[in-house]
Amino acid sequence: MVSDSPSGSLYTPPLPPHRRTSPTLAGLLLLGVVGALFLAAGLTFLATRKQIVLQIDGHLQTVYTRRATVGDVLDELGVLIMPQDAVNPAEDTGLSNGAVIRIQRAQPVIVVADGRALRLMTHQDAPLNLLAEAGIALNPGDEVLVDGAPLVNGVPLTDPAQPLAGSIPAVVEVVRSVRVIVEADGQEIAVQTTEPTVGRVLDSLGMTLYLADSIEPDVHTPPAEGTRVTVRRAVPVIVTVGGVEVATRTRADTVGATLAGVGLALVGEDYSVPPPEDPLPSDGRIRVVRVAEDVQVERVEIPYETIFQPDAALELDARRVVQPGVPGIAERCTRIRTEDGREVSRAEEAVRVEQPPVDEIVAYGTRVAIRTLQTPGGRRDYWRVIRMRMDGYTPSSSGRAGSDTVIVDPALIPPGIRIYVPGYGEAVTASAAAGRRPSLLADADDPAAGARVDVYLLTPAPAPEDIPYLLP
């Protein structure tokens, strides 16, 4: 082709006006084509997507997926499945729109029995099924504890085969029962029990125990199969202490052992009725007497003694104090005994001398002096004057005759001594019983009877050895 352009290049003549296309319309057409393609693709995607309901342990969730099987969906969602978990339908099951996938997680349970603990992952909510899954069988009398107590929702667990209201316990424990034989009060009782101690076994039987009862084996001992429990009863006793009665029980054989067992041992001088070495009385009564002793100390005066010494320089019947007497001082102790607060005796103990007494020394005269007395009958010489009380007697009552005789105590006036009594005259002394006062043989109605008179002892004086120098 030959070009008509001056430059020799190709020339494209302009199109006719009716053959031209607008650039905006073309773009819109292109966008419409592309959108249609996308719409078709989207409709195709939506047409192949499934709506799935996922239920895990009762919790619902709606998801959308194009996966074909249950397992693929769970992998897509990152749901970890343990071997013990329950998946329904199975993981290789194909899915359709609206399908429901149910997952029940296995729960951990500790099963304790026969001294060992086993951890299970399970869906079982009945204790008996849990135990069967663990390979543990129950024996008659065994007890099943669920989470530490034989109760489920406040209801006694009487049937371990019943479910636990949809909940799975954390711990299921089997307490094995054992056969225990109890011998008490003259009876023998066999019981199948799961109680942990001998004391709890006796308590479950409604048996009242006293502190002094003997229980073998001890109440804290766990019972084993065939354990024999022996209860030896204590006997009741009543101990009276200070007027207060204490009721108790004892297995002791003697009174003393009984008192020691209840903390009422005898102390010091205390005693019991019956005595400690005696067996228990048949009436079970013991009296404890609390004995106390108190010592009272009193300061007392010790009287001094008077020592008489003859003094030839002193006239007869004269006295002179050579050394004054001084009383001593002593402590006198009195021991007072009380029983249950009541005084029963008191005794004086040895006196402790703090300051001894000083004796009084008195000199008495031994020199006889002759003096003269003027009387109506003339002068009379005398060597001693004694003032005495006179008693009157009749001759018949005295048994002696004569008015010139005076009956006296020879310790005062020796017999045979001539005396002169004013108003009566002279007389001669005669012996009488010791302590007898001088008595004139006069009428008992004489007014002078009973009066005090001076009695003059007339000369001659007796020999010195016959003179009583110290008159009573």
WOVENZI-V122960 format. One record per backbone hydrogen bond with DSSP energy under -1.0 kcal/mol. NH is the residue of the N-H (numbers start at 1). CO is the residue of the C=O. If there is no record, write none. Layout:
BEGIN
nh=<NH | NH>
co=<CO | CO>
END
This chain:
BEGIN
nh=<8 | 19 | 20 | 26 | 27 | 28 | 29 | 30 | 31 | 32 | 33 | 34 | 35 | 36 | 37 | 38 | 39 | 40 | 41 | 42 | 43 | 44 | 45 | 46 | 47 | 50 | 52 | 53 | 54 | 55 | 56 | 57 | 59 | 61 | 63 | 65 | 70 | 71 | 73 | 74 | 75 | 76 | 77 | 79 | 85 | 86 | 88 | 93 | 95 | 98 | 99 | 101 | 102 | 103 | 104 | 107 | 109 | 110 | 111 | 112 | 113 | 116 | 118 | 120 | 122 | 128 | 130 | 131 | 132 | 133 | 134 | 135 | 136 | 142 | 143 | 145 | 146 | 147 | 149 | 152 | 155 | 157 | 158 | 162 | 164 | 167 | 172 | 173 | 174 | 175 | 178 | 180 | 181 | 182 | 183 | 184 | 187 | 189 | 191 | 193 | 198 | 199 | 201 | 202 | 203 | 204 | 205 | 206 | 207 | 213 | 214 | 216 | 221 | 226 | 227 | 229 | 230 | 231 | 232 | 235 | 237 | 238 | 239 | 240 | 241 | 244 | 246 | 248 | 250 | 255 | 256 | 258 | 259 | 260 | 261 | 262 | 263 | 264 | 270 | 271 | 273 | 278 | 280 | 284 | 286 | 287 | 288 | 289 | 292 | 294 | 296 | 298 | 300 | 302 | 307 | 309 | 311 | 314 | 316 | 318 | 320 | 322 | 323 | 326 | 328 | 329 | 330 | 331 | 332 | 334 | 335 | 336 | 337 | 338 | 339 | 340 | 342 | 344 | 345 | 347 | 349 | 352 | 354 | 355 | 358 | 360 | 361 | 362 | 363 | 364 | 365 | 366 | 367 | 371 | 373 | 375 | 378 | 380 | 382 | 383 | 386 | 388 | 390 | 391 | 393 | 398 | 399 | 406 | 407 | 408 | 412 | 413 | 416 | 419 | 420 | 421 | 424 | 425 | 427 | 428 | 429 | 430 | 436 | 439 | 442 | 446 | 449 | 450 | 451 | 453 | 455 | 456 | 457 | 458 | 459 | 466 | 467 | 469>
co=<5 | 16 | 17 | 22 | 23 | 24 | 25 | 26 | 27 | 28 | 29 | 30 | 31 | 32 | 33 | 34 | 35 | 36 | 37 | 38 | 39 | 40 | 41 | 42 | 43 | 65 | 63 | 99 | 61 | 101 | 59 | 103 | 56 | 54 | 52 | 50 | 93 | 91 | 69 | 70 | 71 | 72 | 73 | 74 | 82 | 104 | 102 | 90 | 68 | 51 | 96 | 53 | 88 | 55 | 86 | 122 | 120 | 170 | 118 | 172 | 116 | 113 | 111 | 109 | 107 | 160 | 126 | 127 | 128 | 129 | 130 | 132 | 131 | 139 | 175 | 173 | 149 | 171 | 146 | 155 | 152 | 150 | 156 | 159 | 125 | 164 | 110 | 145 | 112 | 143 | 193 | 191 | 227 | 189 | 229 | 187 | 184 | 182 | 180 | 178 | 221 | 219 | 197 | 198 | 199 | 200 | 201 | 203 | 202 | 210 | 232 | 230 | 218 | 179 | 224 | 181 | 216 | 183 | 214 | 250 | 248 | 284 | 246 | 286 | 244 | 241 | 239 | 237 | 235 | 278 | 276 | 254 | 255 | 256 | 257 | 258 | 260 | 259 | 267 | 289 | 287 | 275 | 253 | 281 | 238 | 273 | 240 | 271 | 338 | 336 | 334 | 332 | 330 | 328 | 360 | 362 | 364 | 311 | 367 | 315 | 363 | 361 | 361 | 358 | 302 | 355 | 300 | 352 | 298 | 296 | 347 | 294 | 345 | 292 | 342 | 290 | 339 | 337 | 337 | 335 | 333 | 331 | 329 | 329 | 326 | 305 | 323 | 307 | 320 | 309 | 318 | 311 | 314 | 382 | 380 | 378 | 375 | 373 | 371 | 457 | 455 | 453 | 451 | 438 | 440 | 394 | 395 | 428 | 439 | 430 | 409 | 409 | 429 | 427 | 456 | 425 | 421 | 421 | 419 | 404 | 417 | 406 | 433 | 407 | 440 | 443 | 446 | 390 | 448 | 388 | 386 | 420 | 384 | 418 | 381 | 463 | 464 | 467>
END
